Amino acid sequence: METIVVVVHVIVAIGIVGLVLLQQGKGADAGASFGAGASQTVFGASGSGNFLVRATTVGATIFFITSLSLAVFAKNQSTLGGAVNSPLANEALLQEVAAPIVSDVPQLDAAPALPSNEDDVPSLPGSDN
């Protein structure tokens, strides 16, 4: 079921991109009102605006529904016992975290002391401090 929703989701996403690219911008309406290209449209003199807008609306609605469905599938998969929430995985993770870290770097008990000078603040040139 989840695979079908993913396939529909991808197809609808590609379809929405195509529909948006086919639509004309708002500036193209001014030229069409003076008769430029109105006779060359496949959808008639009114143009393809209504069809493309409705198709985009339907596609966007389907896209939102499939998005919500995929979110529900992901939520159910994580709460019903995915690999991360299984007891064996949690036990193995705890053992891995509790294992001591072995390295070749010697561990120091404290940070090395920095050399201390009485004059930590530099003096201005020409002053006798």
Backbone as XML, in Angstrom:
<?xml version="1.0"?>
<chain id="A" units="angstrom">
  <residue number="1" name="MET">
    <atom name="N" x="0.825" y="-1.196" z="0.000"/>
    <atom name="CA" x="0.000" y="0.000" z="0.000"/>
    <atom name="C" x="0.869" y="1.260" z="0.000"/>
  </residue>
  <residue number="2" name="GLU">
    <atom name="N" x="1.914" y="1.215" z="0.830"/>
    <atom name="CA" x="2.803" y="2.367" z="0.911"/>
    <atom name="C" x="3.517" y="2.617" z="-0.421"/>
  </residue>
  <residue number="3" name="THR">
    <atom name="N" x="3.890" y="1.555" z="-1.099"/>
    <atom name="CA" x="4.565" y="1.686" z="-2.391"/>
    <atom name="C" x="3.643" y="2.339" z="-3.417"/>
  </residue>
  <residue number="4" name="ILE">
    <atom name="N" x="2.377" y="1.965" z="-3.400"/>
    <atom name="CA" x="1.410" y="2.557" z="-4.334"/>
    <atom name="C" x="1.269" y="4.060" z="-4.070"/>
  </residue>
  <residue number="5" name="VAL">
    <atom name="N" x="1.203" y="4.433" z="-2.801"/>
    <atom name="CA" x="1.064" y="5.850" z="-2.452"/>
    <atom name="C" x="2.316" y="6.618" z="-2.890"/>
  </residue>
  <residue number="6" name="VAL">
    <atom name="N" x="3.494" y="6.024" z="-2.717"/>
    <atom name="CA" x="4.730" y="6.699" z="-3.136"/>
    <atom name="C" x="4.746" y="6.892" z="-4.648"/>
  </residue>
  <residue number="7" name="VAL">
    <atom name="N" x="4.336" y="5.870" z="-5.398"/>
    <atom name="CA" x="4.317" y="5.973" z="-6.858"/>
    <atom name="C" x="3.335" y="7.053" z="-7.304"/>
  </residue>
  <residue number="8" name="VAL">
    <atom name="N" x="2.137" y="7.073" z="-6.719"/>
    <atom name="CA" x="1.141" y="8.097" z="-7.058"/>
    <atom name="C" x="1.675" y="9.483" z="-6.691"/>
  </residue>
  <residue number="9" name="HIS">
    <atom name="N" x="2.336" y="9.582" z="-5.552"/>
    <atom name="CA" x="2.894" y="10.848" z="-5.085"/>
    <atom name="C" x="3.914" y="11.398" z="-6.085"/>
  </residue>
  <residue number="10" name="VAL">
    <atom name="N" x="4.806" y="10.554" z="-6.556"/>
    <atom name="CA" x="5.837" y="10.998" z="-7.499"/>
    <atom name="C" x="5.212" y="11.384" z="-8.844"/>
  </residue>
  <residue number="11" name="ILE">
    <atom name="N" x="4.268" y="10.580" z="-9.325"/>
    <atom name="CA" x="3.614" y="10.890" z="-10.613"/>
    <atom name="C" x="2.857" y="12.203" z="-10.536"/>
  </residue>
  <residue number="12" name="VAL">
    <atom name="N" x="2.144" y="12.421" z="-9.439"/>
    <atom name="CA" x="1.390" y="13.667" z="-9.282"/>
    <atom name="C" x="2.344" y="14.857" z="-9.159"/>
  </residue>
  <residue number="13" name="ALA">
    <atom name="N" x="3.460" y="14.680" z="-8.469"/>
    <atom name="CA" x="4.434" y="15.768" z="-8.343"/>
    <atom name="C" x="4.986" y="16.169" z="-9.705"/>
  </residue>
  <residue number="14" name="ILE">
    <atom name="N" x="5.324" y="15.187" z="-10.532"/>
    <atom name="CA" x="5.818" y="15.483" z="-11.881"/>
    <atom name="C" x="4.710" y="16.127" z="-12.717"/>
  </residue>
  <residue number="15" name="GLY">
    <atom name="N" x="3.482" y="15.651" z="-12.557"/>
    <atom name="CA" x="2.351" y="16.242" z="-13.281"/>
    <atom name="C" x="2.106" y="17.686" z="-12.898"/>
  </residue>
  <residue number="16" name="ILE">
    <atom name="N" x="2.224" y="18.009" z="-11.615"/>
    <atom name="CA" x="2.030" y="19.393" z="-11.166"/>
    <atom name="C" x="3.104" y="20.295" z="-11.766"/>
  </residue>
  <residue number="17" name="VAL">
    <atom name="N" x="4.335" y="19.807" z="-11.783"/>
    <atom name="CA" x="5.408" y="20.609" z="-12.379"/>
    <atom name="C" x="5.102" y="20.888" z="-13.845"/>
  </residue>
  <residue number="18" name="GLY">
    <atom name="N" x="4.666" y="19.861" z="-14.580"/>
    <atom name="CA" x="4.317" y="20.038" z="-15.985"/>
    <atom name="C" x="3.161" y="20.996" z="-16.185"/>
  </residue>
  <residue number="19" name="LEU">
    <atom name="N" x="2.134" y="20.886" z="-15.354"/>
    <atom name="CA" x="0.972" y="21.779" z="-15.477"/>
    <atom name="C" x="1.329" y="23.227" z="-15.178"/>
  </residue>
  <residue number="20" name="VAL">
    <atom name="N" x="2.177" y="23.434" z="-14.197"/>
    <atom name="CA" x="2.567" y="24.801" z="-13.861"/>
    <atom name="C" x="3.408" y="25.398" z="-14.987"/>
  </residue>
  <residue number="21" name="LEU">
    <atom name="N" x="4.263" y="24.580" z="-15.588"/>
    <atom name="CA" x="5.082" y="25.087" z="-16.692"/>
    <atom name="C" x="4.251" y="25.381" z="-17.940"/>
  </residue>
  <residue number="22" name="LEU">
    <atom name="N" x="3.140" y="24.695" z="-18.129"/>
    <atom name="CA" x="2.284" y="24.931" z="-19.291"/>
    <atom name="C" x="1.452" y="26.205" z="-19.171"/>
  </residue>
  <residue number="23" name="GLN">
    <atom name="N" x="1.207" y="26.643" z="-17.953"/>
    <atom name="CA" x="0.342" y="27.803" z="-17.761"/>
    <atom name="C" x="1.055" y="29.088" z="-18.144"/>
  </residue>
  <residue number="24" name="GLN">
    <atom name="N" x="0.278" y="30.030" z="-18.643"/>
    <atom name="CA" x="0.831" y="31.324" z="-19.013"/>
    <atom name="C" x="0.807" y="32.250" z="-17.814"/>
  </residue>
  <residue number="25" name="GLY">
    <atom name="N" x="1.725" y="33.187" z="-17.834"/>
    <atom name="CA" x="1.775" y="34.173" z="-16.771"/>
    <atom name="C" x="0.665" y="35.192" z="-16.908"/>
  </residue>
  <residue number="26" name="LYS">
    <atom name="N" x="0.536" y="36.061" z="-15.913"/>
    <atom name="CA" x="-0.520" y="37.086" z="-15.933"/>
    <atom name="C" x="-0.279" y="38.103" z="-17.043"/>
  </residue>
  <residue number="27" name="GLY">
    <atom name="N" x="0.956" y="38.349" z="-17.423"/>
    <atom name="CA" x="1.257" y="39.321" z="-18.451"/>
    <atom name="C" x="0.827" y="38.870" z="-19.840"/>
  </residue>
  <residue number="28" name="ALA">
    <atom name="N" x="0.654" y="37.579" z="-20.050"/>
    <atom name="CA" x="0.264" y="37.067" z="-21.357"/>
    <atom name="C" x="-1.205" y="37.334" z="-21.653"/>
  </residue>
  <residue number="29" name="ASP">
    <atom name="N" x="-2.007" y="37.615" z="-20.647"/>
    <atom name="CA" x="-3.432" y="37.883" z="-20.864"/>
    <atom name="C" x="-3.659" y="39.185" z="-21.620"/>
  </residue>
  <residue number="30" name="ALA">
    <atom name="N" x="-2.792" y="40.159" z="-21.456"/>
    <atom name="CA" x="-2.966" y="41.441" z="-22.130"/>
    <atom name="C" x="-2.827" y="41.271" z="-23.638"/>
  </residue>
  <residue number="31" name="GLY">
    <atom name="N" x="-1.866" y="40.474" z="-24.081"/>
    <atom name="CA" x="-1.693" y="40.243" z="-25.515"/>
    <atom name="C" x="-2.811" y="39.416" z="-26.096"/>
  </residue>
  <residue number="32" name="ALA">
    <atom name="N" x="-3.319" y="38.477" z="-25.331"/>
    <atom name="CA" x="-4.396" y="37.619" z="-25.822"/>
    <atom name="C" x="-5.707" y="38.389" z="-25.951"/>
  </residue>
  <residue number="33" name="SER">
    <atom name="N" x="-5.871" y="39.444" z="-25.179"/>
    <atom name="CA" x="-7.121" y="40.196" z="-25.254"/>
    <atom name="C" x="-7.225" y="41.003" z="-26.547"/>
  </residue>
  <residue number="34" name="PHE">
    <atom name="N" x="-6.099" y="41.272" z="-27.194"/>
    <atom name="CA" x="-6.109" y="41.991" z="-28.466"/>
    <atom name="C" x="-6.092" y="41.048" z="-29.665"/>
  </residue>
  <residue number="35" name="GLY">
    <atom name="N" x="-6.305" y="39.779" z="-29.423"/>
    <atom name="CA" x="-6.411" y="38.833" z="-30.522"/>
    <atom name="C" x="-5.131" y="38.110" z="-30.855"/>
  </residue>
  <residue number="36" name="ALA">
    <atom name="N" x="-4.092" y="38.290" z="-30.094"/>
    <atom name="CA" x="-2.812" y="37.641" z="-30.396"/>
    <atom name="C" x="-2.853" y="36.184" z="-29.971"/>
  </residue>
  <residue number="37" name="GLY">
    <atom name="N" x="-2.915" y="35.277" z="-30.901"/>
    <atom name="CA" x="-2.831" y="33.850" z="-30.617"/>
    <atom name="C" x="-4.102" y="33.221" z="-30.142"/>
  </residue>
  <residue number="38" name="ALA">
    <atom name="N" x="-5.216" y="33.908" z="-30.140"/>
    <atom name="CA" x="-6.447" y="33.311" z="-29.634"/>
    <atom name="C" x="-6.975" y="32.240" z="-30.578"/>
  </residue>
  <residue number="39" name="SER">
    <atom name="N" x="-6.695" y="32.373" z="-31.843"/>
    <atom name="CA" x="-7.198" y="31.389" z="-32.799"/>
    <atom name="C" x="-6.312" y="30.153" z="-32.867"/>
  </residue>
  <residue number="40" name="GLN">
    <atom name="N" x="-5.148" y="30.191" z="-32.245"/>
    <atom name="CA" x="-4.215" y="29.075" z="-32.331"/>
    <atom name="C" x="-4.269" y="28.163" z="-31.123"/>
  </residue>
  <residue number="41" name="THR">
    <atom name="N" x="-5.182" y="28.382" z="-30.214"/>
    <atom name="CA" x="-5.237" y="27.558" z="-29.014"/>
    <atom name="C" x="-6.013" y="26.280" z="-29.274"/>
  </residue>
  <residue number="42" name="VAL">
    <atom name="N" x="-5.621" y="25.234" z="-28.589"/>
    <atom name="CA" x="-6.295" y="23.948" z="-28.712"/>
    <atom name="C" x="-7.613" y="23.964" z="-27.944"/>
  </residue>
  <residue number="43" name="PHE">
    <atom name="N" x="-7.678" y="24.760" z="-26.878"/>
    <atom name="CA" x="-8.836" y="24.750" z="-25.995"/>
    <atom name="C" x="-9.890" y="25.780" z="-26.376"/>
  </residue>
  <residue number="44" name="GLY">
    <atom name="N" x="-9.732" y="26.461" z="-27.497"/>
    <atom name="CA" x="-10.723" y="27.433" z="-27.935"/>
    <atom name="C" x="-10.292" y="28.857" z="-27.642"/>
  </residue>
  <residue number="45" name="ALA">
    <atom name="N" x="-11.210" y="29.789" z="-27.887"/>
    <atom name="CA" x="-10.888" y="31.207" z="-27.724"/>
    <atom name="C" x="-10.703" y="31.595" z="-26.260"/>
  </residue>
  <residue number="46" name="SER">
    <atom name="N" x="-11.337" y="30.877" z="-25.349"/>
    <atom name="CA" x="-11.185" y="31.201" z="-23.931"/>
    <atom name="C" x="-9.829" y="30.768" z="-23.400"/>
  </residue>
  <residue number="47" name="GLY">
    <atom name="N" x="-9.127" y="29.964" z="-24.170"/>
    <atom name="CA" x="-7.795" y="29.536" z="-23.755"/>
    <atom name="C" x="-7.832" y="28.315" z="-22.870"/>
  </residue>
  <residue number="48" name="SER">
    <atom name="N" x="-6.647" y="27.946" z="-22.426"/>
    <atom name="CA" x="-6.517" y="26.737" z="-21.612"/>
    <atom name="C" x="-6.498" y="27.056" z="-20.132"/>
  </residue>
  <residue number="49" name="GLY">
    <atom name="N" x="-6.763" y="28.292" z="-19.766"/>
    <atom name="CA" x="-6.656" y="28.704" z="-18.365"/>
    <atom name="C" x="-7.519" y="27.904" z="-17.426"/>
  </residue>
  <residue number="50" name="ASN">
    <atom name="N" x="-8.791" y="27.757" z="-17.732"/>
    <atom name="CA" x="-9.684" y="27.046" z="-16.819"/>
    <atom name="C" x="-9.288" y="25.584" z="-16.670"/>
  </residue>
  <residue number="51" name="PHE">
    <atom name="N" x="-8.962" y="24.927" z="-17.774"/>
    <atom name="CA" x="-8.598" y="23.517" z="-17.712"/>
    <atom name="C" x="-7.324" y="23.312" z="-16.909"/>
  </residue>
  <residue number="52" name="LEU">
    <atom name="N" x="-6.292" y="24.121" z="-17.185"/>
    <atom name="CA" x="-5.019" y="23.950" z="-16.491"/>
    <atom name="C" x="-5.127" y="24.304" z="-15.011"/>
  </residue>
  <residue number="53" name="VAL">
    <atom name="N" x="-5.916" y="25.315" z="-14.693"/>
    <atom name="CA" x="-6.090" y="25.688" z="-13.281"/>
    <atom name="C" x="-6.810" y="24.579" z="-12.531"/>
  </residue>
  <residue number="54" name="ARG">
    <atom name="N" x="-7.843" y="24.029" z="-13.129"/>
    <atom name="CA" x="-8.584" y="22.940" z="-12.466"/>
    <atom name="C" x="-7.720" y="21.695" z="-12.334"/>
  </residue>
  <residue number="55" name="ALA">
    <atom name="N" x="-6.955" y="21.382" z="-13.382"/>
    <atom name="CA" x="-6.081" y="20.209" z="-13.315"/>
    <atom name="C" x="-5.000" y="20.397" z="-12.253"/>
  </residue>
  <residue number="56" name="THR">
    <atom name="N" x="-4.461" y="21.593" z="-12.137"/>
    <atom name="CA" x="-3.457" y="21.871" z="-11.107"/>
    <atom name="C" x="-4.066" y="21.773" z="-9.719"/>
  </residue>
  <residue number="57" name="THR">
    <atom name="N" x="-5.293" y="22.246" z="-9.557"/>
    <atom name="CA" x="-5.971" y="22.162" z="-8.265"/>
    <atom name="C" x="-6.205" y="20.712" z="-7.861"/>
  </residue>
  <residue number="58" name="VAL">
    <atom name="N" x="-6.654" y="19.901" z="-8.806"/>
    <atom name="CA" x="-6.876" y="18.477" z="-8.512"/>
    <atom name="C" x="-5.549" y="17.796" z="-8.176"/>
  </residue>
  <residue number="59" name="GLY">
    <atom name="N" x="-4.518" y="18.102" z="-8.951"/>
    <atom name="CA" x="-3.203" y="17.517" z="-8.683"/>
    <atom name="C" x="-2.659" y="17.921" z="-7.328"/>
  </residue>
  <residue number="60" name="ALA">
    <atom name="N" x="-2.826" y="19.197" z="-6.958"/>
    <atom name="CA" x="-2.353" y="19.660" z="-5.654"/>
    <atom name="C" x="-3.114" y="18.986" z="-4.517"/>
  </residue>
  <residue number="61" name="THR">
    <atom name="N" x="-4.411" y="18.782" z="-4.700"/>
    <atom name="CA" x="-5.205" y="18.095" z="-3.677"/>
    <atom name="C" x="-4.734" y="16.659" z="-3.495"/>
  </residue>
  <residue number="62" name="ILE">
    <atom name="N" x="-4.515" y="15.955" z="-4.600"/>
    <atom name="CA" x="-4.018" y="14.576" z="-4.525"/>
    <atom name="C" x="-2.629" y="14.551" z="-3.896"/>
  </residue>
  <residue number="63" name="PHE">
    <atom name="N" x="-1.788" y="15.537" z="-4.231"/>
    <atom name="CA" x="-0.439" y="15.607" z="-3.665"/>
    <atom name="C" x="-0.493" y="15.783" z="-2.149"/>
  </residue>
  <residue number="64" name="PHE">
    <atom name="N" x="-1.377" y="16.649" z="-1.659"/>
    <atom name="CA" x="-1.508" y="16.844" z="-0.217"/>
    <atom name="C" x="-2.015" y="15.580" z="0.470"/>
  </residue>
  <residue number="65" name="ILE">
    <atom name="N" x="-2.960" y="14.898" z="-0.147"/>
    <atom name="CA" x="-3.495" y="13.669" z="0.449"/>
    <atom name="C" x="-2.413" y="12.595" z="0.524"/>
  </residue>
  <residue number="66" name="THR">
    <atom name="N" x="-1.637" y="12.446" z="-0.552"/>
    <atom name="CA" x="-0.576" y="11.435" z="-0.520"/>
    <atom name="C" x="0.527" y="11.826" z="0.454"/>
  </residue>
  <residue number="67" name="SER">
    <atom name="N" x="0.800" y="13.121" z="0.598"/>
    <atom name="CA" x="1.795" y="13.569" z="1.569"/>
    <atom name="C" x="1.362" y="13.222" z="2.991"/>
  </residue>
  <residue number="68" name="LEU">
    <atom name="N" x="0.106" y="13.491" z="3.297"/>
    <atom name="CA" x="-0.401" y="13.154" z="4.631"/>
    <atom name="C" x="-0.419" y="11.642" z="4.860"/>
  </residue>
  <residue number="69" name="SER">
    <atom name="N" x="-0.756" y="10.888" z="3.816"/>
    <atom name="CA" x="-0.754" y="9.430" z="3.943"/>
    <atom name="C" x="0.645" y="8.905" z="4.215"/>
  </residue>
  <residue number="70" name="LEU">
    <atom name="N" x="1.642" y="9.446" z="3.528"/>
    <atom name="CA" x="3.020" y="9.013" z="3.759"/>
    <atom name="C" x="3.491" y="9.394" z="5.159"/>
  </residue>
  <residue number="71" name="ALA">
    <atom name="N" x="3.041" y="10.528" z="5.668"/>
    <atom name="CA" x="3.387" y="10.913" z="7.036"/>
    <atom name="C" x="2.776" y="9.952" z="8.043"/>
  </residue>
  <residue number="72" name="VAL">
    <atom name="N" x="1.538" y="9.525" z="7.807"/>
    <atom name="CA" x="0.888" y="8.553" z="8.694"/>
    <atom name="C" x="1.612" y="7.212" z="8.630"/>
  </residue>
  <residue number="73" name="PHE">
    <atom name="N" x="1.987" y="6.775" z="7.421"/>
    <atom name="CA" x="2.736" y="5.522" z="7.291"/>
    <atom name="C" x="4.054" y="5.590" z="8.058"/>
  </residue>
  <residue number="74" name="ALA">
    <atom name="N" x="4.769" y="6.708" z="7.948"/>
    <atom name="CA" x="6.048" y="6.858" z="8.645"/>
    <atom name="C" x="5.848" y="6.857" z="10.158"/>
  </residue>
  <residue number="75" name="LYS">
    <atom name="N" x="4.796" y="7.503" z="10.631"/>
    <atom name="CA" x="4.515" y="7.540" z="12.066"/>
    <atom name="C" x="4.174" y="6.148" z="12.587"/>
  </residue>
  <residue number="76" name="ASN">
    <atom name="N" x="3.339" y="5.414" z="11.856"/>
    <atom name="CA" x="2.975" y="4.065" z="12.289"/>
    <atom name="C" x="4.174" y="3.132" z="12.260"/>
  </residue>
  <residue number="77" name="GLN">
    <atom name="N" x="5.039" y="3.293" z="11.286"/>
    <atom name="CA" x="6.206" y="2.424" z="11.191"/>
    <atom name="C" x="7.174" y="2.673" z="12.341"/>
  </residue>
  <residue number="78" name="SER">
    <atom name="N" x="7.301" y="3.929" z="12.779"/>
    <atom name="CA" x="8.236" y="4.220" z="13.854"/>
    <atom name="C" x="7.679" y="3.814" z="15.217"/>
  </residue>
  <residue number="79" name="THR">
    <atom name="N" x="6.367" y="3.867" z="15.423"/>
    <atom name="CA" x="5.806" y="3.510" z="16.725"/>
    <atom name="C" x="5.487" y="2.029" z="16.846"/>
  </residue>
  <residue number="80" name="LEU">
    <atom name="N" x="5.261" y="1.344" z="15.755"/>
    <atom name="CA" x="4.897" y="-0.069" z="15.836"/>
    <atom name="C" x="6.085" y="-1.002" z="15.904"/>
  </residue>
  <residue number="81" name="GLY">
    <atom name="N" x="7.270" y="-0.481" z="15.969"/>
    <atom name="CA" x="8.418" y="-1.365" z="16.158"/>
    <atom name="C" x="9.306" y="-1.452" z="14.945"/>
  </residue>
  <residue number="82" name="GLY">
    <atom name="N" x="9.804" y="-0.333" z="14.528"/>
    <atom name="CA" x="10.822" y="-0.359" z="13.493"/>
    <atom name="C" x="12.103" y="-0.911" z="14.090"/>
  </residue>
  <residue number="83" name="ALA">
    <atom name="N" x="13.145" y="-0.947" z="13.345"/>
    <atom name="CA" x="14.417" y="-1.513" z="13.810"/>
    <atom name="C" x="14.991" y="-0.727" z="14.980"/>
  </residue>
  <residue number="84" name="VAL">
    <atom name="N" x="14.735" y="0.557" z="15.058"/>
    <atom name="CA" x="15.302" y="1.368" z="16.123"/>
    <atom name="C" x="14.597" y="1.100" z="17.447"/>
  </residue>
  <residue number="85" name="ASN">
    <atom name="N" x="13.291" y="0.848" z="17.425"/>
    <atom name="CA" x="12.532" y="0.688" z="18.656"/>
    <atom name="C" x="12.446" y="-0.753" z="19.137"/>
  </residue>
  <residue number="86" name="SER">
    <atom name="N" x="13.079" y="-1.691" z="18.465"/>
    <atom name="CA" x="12.999" y="-3.072" z="18.914"/>
    <atom name="C" x="13.878" y="-3.263" z="20.147"/>
  </residue>
  <residue number="87" name="PRO">
    <atom name="N" x="13.492" y="-4.151" z="21.058"/>
    <atom name="CA" x="14.279" y="-4.352" z="22.282"/>
    <atom name="C" x="15.689" y="-4.839" z="22.006"/>
  </residue>
  <residue number="88" name="LEU">
    <atom name="N" x="15.877" y="-5.659" z="20.991"/>
    <atom name="CA" x="17.224" y="-6.154" z="20.690"/>
    <atom name="C" x="18.127" y="-5.030" z="20.209"/>
  </residue>
  <residue number="89" name="ALA">
    <atom name="N" x="17.591" y="-4.138" z="19.426"/>
    <atom name="CA" x="18.389" y="-3.016" z="18.936"/>
    <atom name="C" x="18.745" y="-2.079" z="20.083"/>
  </residue>
  <residue number="90" name="ASN">
    <atom name="N" x="17.795" y="-1.864" z="21.018"/>
    <atom name="CA" x="18.078" y="-0.996" z="22.159"/>
    <atom name="C" x="19.143" y="-1.607" z="23.058"/>
  </residue>
  <residue number="91" name="GLU">
    <atom name="N" x="19.087" y="-2.916" z="23.259"/>
    <atom name="CA" x="20.081" y="-3.587" z="24.101"/>
    <atom name="C" x="21.464" y="-3.529" z="23.468"/>
  </residue>
  <residue number="92" name="ALA">
    <atom name="N" x="21.541" y="-3.745" z="22.167"/>
    <atom name="CA" x="22.823" y="-3.678" z="21.476"/>
    <atom name="C" x="23.386" y="-2.258" z="21.523"/>
  </residue>
  <residue number="93" name="LEU">
    <atom name="N" x="22.517" y="-1.266" z="21.418"/>
    <atom name="CA" x="22.966" y="0.119" z="21.476"/>
    <atom name="C" x="23.496" y="0.459" z="22.865"/>
  </residue>
  <residue number="94" name="LEU">
    <atom name="N" x="22.831" y="-0.031" z="23.916"/>
    <atom name="CA" x="23.307" y="0.216" z="25.277"/>
    <atom name="C" x="24.654" y="-0.441" z="25.521"/>
  </residue>
  <residue number="95" name="GLN">
    <atom name="N" x="24.853" y="-1.650" z="25.014"/>
    <atom name="CA" x="26.142" y="-2.317" z="25.177"/>
    <atom name="C" x="27.238" y="-1.569" z="24.433"/>
  </residue>
  <residue number="96" name="GLU">
    <atom name="N" x="26.911" y="-1.038" z="23.278"/>
    <atom name="CA" x="27.895" y="-0.304" z="22.498"/>
    <atom name="C" x="28.290" y="0.997" z="23.189"/>
  </residue>
  <residue number="97" name="VAL">
    <atom name="N" x="27.317" y="1.668" z="23.804"/>
    <atom name="CA" x="27.608" y="2.922" z="24.486"/>
    <atom name="C" x="28.368" y="2.661" z="25.779"/>
  </residue>
  <residue number="98" name="ALA">
    <atom name="N" x="28.060" y="1.577" z="26.467"/>
    <atom name="CA" x="28.696" y="1.280" z="27.744"/>
    <atom name="C" x="30.095" y="0.711" z="27.585"/>
  </residue>
  <residue number="99" name="ALA">
    <atom name="N" x="30.486" y="0.316" z="26.400"/>
    <atom name="CA" x="31.808" y="-0.257" z="26.190"/>
    <atom name="C" x="32.872" y="0.813" z="26.434"/>
  </residue>
  <residue number="100" name="PRO">
    <atom name="N" x="33.980" y="0.431" z="27.075"/>
    <atom name="CA" x="35.032" y="1.416" z="27.343"/>
    <atom name="C" x="35.717" y="1.845" z="26.033"/>
  </residue>
  <residue number="101" name="ILE">
    <atom name="N" x="36.147" y="3.076" z="26.031"/>
    <atom name="CA" x="36.843" y="3.605" z="24.865"/>
    <atom name="C" x="38.324" y="3.312" z="25.036"/>
  </residue>
  <residue number="102" name="VAL">
    <atom name="N" x="38.883" y="2.610" z="24.075"/>
    <atom name="CA" x="40.292" y="2.249" z="24.116"/>
    <atom name="C" x="41.016" y="3.092" z="23.082"/>
  </residue>
  <residue number="103" name="SER">
    <atom name="N" x="42.036" y="3.800" z="23.535"/>
    <atom name="CA" x="42.803" y="4.603" z="22.598"/>
    <atom name="C" x="44.260" y="4.630" z="23.034"/>
  </residue>
  <residue number="104" name="ASP">
    <atom name="N" x="45.115" y="5.052" z="22.139"/>
    <atom name="CA" x="46.543" y="5.114" z="22.423"/>
    <atom name="C" x="46.947" y="6.442" z="23.055"/>
  </residue>
  <residue number="105" name="VAL">
    <atom name="N" x="46.022" y="7.368" z="23.179"/>
    <atom name="CA" x="46.327" y="8.670" z="23.750"/>
    <atom name="C" x="46.296" y="8.550" z="25.268"/>
  </residue>
  <residue number="106" name="PRO">
    <atom name="N" x="47.379" y="8.969" z="25.944"/>
    <atom name="CA" x="47.359" y="8.876" z="27.417"/>
    <atom name="C" x="46.354" y="9.857" z="28.004"/>
  </residue>
  <residue number="107" name="GLN">
    <atom name="N" x="45.662" y="9.410" z="29.030"/>
    <atom name="CA" x="44.664" y="10.235" z="29.687"/>
    <atom name="C" x="45.331" y="11.030" z="30.812"/>
  </residue>
  <residue number="108" name="LEU">
    <atom name="N" x="45.078" y="12.333" z="30.865"/>
    <atom name="CA" x="45.623" y="13.194" z="31.902"/>
    <atom name="C" x="44.586" y="13.369" z="32.995"/>
  </residue>
  <residue number="109" name="ASP">
    <atom name="N" x="45.089" y="13.449" z="34.240"/>
    <atom name="CA" x="44.171" y="13.659" z="35.354"/>
    <atom name="C" x="43.669" y="15.095" z="35.392"/>
  </residue>
  <residue number="110" name="ALA">
    <atom name="N" x="44.515" y="16.042" z="35.010"/>
    <atom name="CA" x="44.126" y="17.447" z="35.042"/>
    <atom name="C" x="44.739" y="18.130" z="33.829"/>
  </residue>
  <residue number="111" name="ALA">
    <atom name="N" x="44.228" y="19.275" z="33.539"/>
    <atom name="CA" x="44.781" y="20.043" z="32.434"/>
    <atom name="C" x="46.157" y="20.561" z="32.807"/>
  </residue>
  <residue number="112" name="PRO">
    <atom name="N" x="47.085" y="20.633" z="31.861"/>
    <atom name="CA" x="48.426" y="21.133" z="32.200"/>
    <atom name="C" x="48.358" y="22.600" z="32.618"/>
  </residue>
  <residue number="113" name="ALA">
    <atom name="N" x="49.173" y="22.966" z="33.591"/>
    <atom name="CA" x="49.189" y="24.333" z="34.111"/>
    <atom name="C" x="49.886" y="25.244" z="33.116"/>
  </residue>
  <residue number="114" name="LEU">
    <atom name="N" x="49.312" y="26.395" z="32.914"/>
    <atom name="CA" x="49.907" y="27.378" z="32.025"/>
    <atom name="C" x="50.920" y="28.201" z="32.799"/>
  </residue>
  <residue number="115" name="PRO">
    <atom name="N" x="51.990" y="28.620" z="32.134"/>
    <atom name="CA" x="52.957" y="29.460" z="32.860"/>
    <atom name="C" x="52.304" y="30.776" z="33.265"/>
  </residue>
  <residue number="116" name="SER">
    <atom name="N" x="52.555" y="31.172" z="34.485"/>
    <atom name="CA" x="51.911" y="32.370" z="35.018"/>
    <atom name="C" x="52.934" y="33.491" z="35.129"/>
  </residue>
  <residue number="117" name="ASN">
    <atom name="N" x="52.628" y="34.635" z="34.593"/>
    <atom name="CA" x="53.443" y="35.843" z="34.738"/>
    <atom name="C" x="52.665" y="36.834" z="35.568"/>
  </residue>
  <residue number="118" name="GLU">
    <atom name="N" x="53.392" y="37.664" z="36.264"/>
    <atom name="CA" x="52.705" y="38.696" z="37.035"/>
    <atom name="C" x="52.106" y="39.742" z="36.116"/>
  </residue>
  <residue number="119" name="ASP">
    <atom name="N" x="52.762" y="39.960" z="34.990"/>
    <atom name="CA" x="52.294" y="40.967" z="34.048"/>
    <atom name="C" x="51.564" y="40.284" z="32.905"/>
  </residue>
  <residue number="120" name="ASP">
    <atom name="N" x="50.323" y="39.948" z="33.126"/>
    <atom name="CA" x="49.532" y="39.352" z="32.066"/>
    <atom name="C" x="49.036" y="40.395" z="31.076"/>
  </residue>
  <residue number="121" name="VAL">
    <atom name="N" x="48.947" y="41.668" z="31.548"/>
    <atom name="CA" x="48.462" y="42.738" z="30.690"/>
    <atom name="C" x="49.682" y="43.441" z="30.110"/>
  </residue>
  <residue number="122" name="PRO">
    <atom name="N" x="49.748" y="43.564" z="28.799"/>
    <atom name="CA" x="50.928" y="44.251" z="28.230"/>
    <atom name="C" x="50.902" y="45.735" z="28.554"/>
  </residue>
  <residue number="123" name="SER">
    <atom name="N" x="52.094" y="46.304" z="28.661"/>
    <atom name="CA" x="52.185" y="47.734" z="28.967"/>
    <atom name="C" x="52.337" y="48.534" z="27.699"/>
  </residue>
  <residue number="124" name="LEU">
    <atom name="N" x="51.948" y="49.765" z="27.760"/>
    <atom name="CA" x="52.051" y="50.651" z="26.612"/>
    <atom name="C" x="53.510" y="51.046" z="26.400"/>
  </residue>
  <residue number="125" name="PRO">
    <atom name="N" x="53.879" y="51.257" z="25.131"/>
    <atom name="CA" x="55.266" y="51.694" z="24.906"/>
    <atom name="C" x="55.498" y="53.099" z="25.526"/>
  </residue>
  <residue number="126" name="GLY">
    <atom name="N" x="56.627" y="53.233" z="26.151"/>
    <atom name="CA" x="56.968" y="54.523" z="26.758"/>
    <atom name="C" x="56.540" y="54.629" z="28.212"/>
  </residue>
  <residue number="127" name="SER">
    <atom name="N" x="55.821" y="53.661" z="28.723"/>
    <atom name="CA" x="55.439" y="53.710" z="30.132"/>
    <atom name="C" x="56.400" y="52.839" z="30.925"/>
  </residue>
  <residue number="128" name="ASP">
    <atom name="N" x="56.601" y="53.156" z="32.176"/>
    <atom name="CA" x="57.570" y="52.453" z="33.006"/>
    <atom name="C" x="56.942" y="51.357" z="33.854"/>
  </residue>
  <residue number="129" name="ASN">
    <atom name="N" x="55.755" y="50.975" z="33.602"/>
    <atom name="CA" x="55.075" y="49.940" z="34.405"/>
    <atom name="C" x="55.571" y="48.602" z="34.111"/>
  </residue>
</chain>
